């Protein structure tokens, strides 16, 4: 985020009458307040810290260019989630980071049914195999803890589409987990 702040400081905040006073006066505070959320969404969707950081910087630079469009704090939060999600989906489509070999998933230390300490890593690896839109739904629902209505708003799709696609994404992930667990046992 330091690069974002250096570029903002170098150009200076846009003090035009078109930009809301609540955001123009302290862009650094806006970045500081929301950088964890933006990075978290990007990291959970992309899986690589360097790519998530680059994408987060791009999101905040885009925010700086569109300050005049932001109407309130809630609009800002919605805008950041939507832009971050869309940029992640575009990035994944461009780079096709969707194929992961099941052989790369580590085996658990025993075959008993004790809680698997590797489950979060396994889920993260299996989520990386999902299509970008399904991965975005799961990240927004379970990592960002947004409700289906909020996800519909962020992604710009009808509520029924979110519900059916979320159901499909969970079924797809469930199948991948079952296949993975059969290979390990």
C-alpha positions, 0 to 999 in steps of 0.5 A, a space after each residue: 500500500 505504500 506505493 499507492 500512498 506515495 503516488 497519492 502524495 506526489 499528485 496531491 488530493 483532488 480538492 475539486 468541488 466534485 469530490 466529497 469532502 469526507 474523502 478528499 481531505 484524508 485519502 490516506 485514512 480511507 486506504 488505511 481503513 479499507 486496505 485489509 478488506 481489499 487485500 483479504 478479498 484479493 488474497 482469498 481469490 488469487 491465493 498469492 500475496 504479491 498478486 493480491 497486493 498489486 491488485 489492491 494497489 490498482 483498486 485504490 488507484 482506481 478509487 482515487 480516480 473515481 472519488 467524485 462518484 463516491 457518495 457515502 461510506 456505505 457506497 465506498 464499501 460497496 464500490 471497493 468490494 465490487 471493484 476488487 471482486 471484478 478485478 480478481 475475476 478478470 485477473 484469474 480469467 487472464 491468467 487461468 489460475 484454475 488447474 491444480 493437481 490433486 497430487 499436490 494436496 498433502 496427505 493427512 498424517 493418519 487415516 482416522 477421522 480426527 479433525 484434519 489440521 490440513 483442511 484449511 489448506 486443502 480447501 484453499 487449494 480446492 477452491 483455487 480449482 473453481 471457476 473465478 465467479 464461483 470462487 468470488 461467491 464463496 469468498 464473499 459469502 464465507 470470508 467476507 460474511 456477506 449475505 446473498 442480497 449483499 453479494 447480489 448487489 456487489 456482483 450486480 446480479 439478481 438474488 436468485 442467481 446468487 443463490 443458485 450459483 452459490 448452491 452450485 459452487 458449494 456442490 462443486 467444492 463438496 465433490 472436490 473434497 470428496 474426491 480428494 478425501 478418497 484419494 488420501 484414504 
